[in-house]
Amino acid sequence: MIKRKQQQVSQPSDESGFTIIESLIALLVVAILLTAIAPVIVLATATRVQSRRVELSTQAAKTFIDGIRTGAIIAPSTVITLAAPTAAIPAIPAVTGRPQDYLINITNMAAPTSVTSLYCFNKNGQLNPPDCTSDLFYIQAARINFTTTETDSKKLVEAGYRLGIRVYRADADFPLTASTVDTKNTQTPFTGGLGSRKAPLIEMTTDIGNSTTTFQALCQRLGTATNQNCQ
């Protein structure tokens, strides 16, 4: 009986562990796989972050516009004066004009060089007046006027105006950039990196009208169809 037990103990086991070489090979294979999928993971993460950033900046722009329309936010003091639009040469395009003509550019609205005159949109959802410090977005805004409409600031607000808006990241590196007459220079939700800190997230215009805004004033701001006049 004792001899049998000793024989059983002395028999080699069929279960053997990994050798050092096998472990190193396994680690090498895992490292190669991670190297292959790492760019995809980085790209997906960057795109998700950038898409969320653009979404939040759009919400900030909408909040700002609502605040201007309700009077909760004081209208920007910067006034851009453009030539009155016509069917032949629309400053704000005719109905058949190019979509990019509705955007502001550095020719009629210079890009910011400092935080001066910029509004702030904080992480708590609050909008602050110009010359402030933000931890989420900076908003540049200006009123667009035409040579044939009122130039007085009070009358301009009463008649309504075109509002130009740009939304920048709060960690932007000044001086900033913006769209030119020929090139749209805004960030997109899809990016291979962290996105540009200088380019605006949102660049748009919208009409601010009220009960005293006349059709003529609205027509002059929005433009008309080809060969048509504001009547």
Secondary structure as the mmCIF struct_conf table of DSSP 4:
data_model
#
loop_
_struct_conf.conf_type_id
_struct_conf.id
_struct_conf.beg_label_comp_id
_struct_conf.beg_label_asym_id
_struct_conf.beg_label_seq_id
_struct_conf.end_label_comp_id
_struct_conf.end_label_asym_id
_struct_conf.end_label_seq_id
HELX_RH_AL_P HELX_RH_AL_P1 ILE A 2 SER A 10
BEND BEND1 GLN A 11 GLN A 11
HELX_LH_PP_P HELX_LH_PP_P1 PRO A 12 SER A 13
BEND BEND2 ASP A 14 ASP A 14
HELX_RH_AL_P HELX_RH_AL_P2 ILE A 20 THR A 70
TURN_TY1_P TURN_TY1_P1 GLY A 71 GLY A 71
BEND BEND3 ALA A 72 ILE A 73
HELX_LH_PP_P HELX_LH_PP_P2 ILE A 74 PRO A 76
BEND BEND4 SER A 77 SER A 77
STRN STRN1 VAL A 79 LEU A 82
HELX_LH_PP_P HELX_LH_PP_P3 ALA A 83 PRO A 85
BEND BEND5 ALA A 87 ILE A 89
BEND BEND6 ALA A 91 ILE A 92
HELX_LH_PP_P HELX_LH_PP_P4 PRO A 93 ALA A 94
TURN_TY1_P TURN_TY1_P2 VAL A 95 THR A 96
BEND BEND7 GLY A 97 GLY A 97
HELX_RH_3T_P HELX_RH_3T_P1 PRO A 99 TYR A 102
BEND BEND8 LEU A 103 LEU A 103
TURN_TY1_P TURN_TY1_P3 ILE A 106 ASN A 108
BEND BEND9 MET A 109 MET A 109
HELX_LH_PP_P HELX_LH_PP_P5 ALA A 110 PRO A 112
BEND BEND10 THR A 113 VAL A 115
TURN_TY1_P TURN_TY1_P4 THR A 116 SER A 117
STRN STRN2 TYR A 119 PHE A 121
TURN_TY1_P TURN_TY1_P5 LYS A 123 ASN A 124
BEND BEND11 GLY A 125 GLY A 125
STRN STRN3 LEU A 127 ASN A 128
BEND BEND12 PRO A 130 ASP A 131
BEND BEND13 ASP A 135 LEU A 136
STRN STRN4 PHE A 137 PHE A 146
TURN_TY1_P TURN_TY1_P6 THR A 147 THR A 148
BEND BEND14 THR A 149 THR A 149
BEND BEND15 ASP A 152 ASP A 152
HELX_RH_AL_P HELX_RH_AL_P3 SER A 153 ALA A 159
STRN STRN5 TYR A 161 ARG A 169
TURN_TY1_P TURN_TY1_P7 ALA A 170 ASP A 171
BEND BEND16 PHE A 174 PRO A 175
HELX_LH_PP_P HELX_LH_PP_P6 LEU A 176 LEU A 176
BEND BEND17 VAL A 181 ASP A 182
BEND BEND18 PRO A 189 PRO A 189
BEND BEND19 GLY A 192 LEU A 194
BEND BEND20 ARG A 197 ALA A 199
BEND BEND21 LEU A 201 LEU A 201
STRN STRN6 ILE A 202 ILE A 208
TURN_TY1_P TURN_TY1_P8 SER A 211 THR A 212
HELX_RH_AL_P HELX_RH_AL_P4 PHE A 215 LEU A 222
TURN_TY1_P TURN_TY1_P9 THR A 226 ASN A 227
#
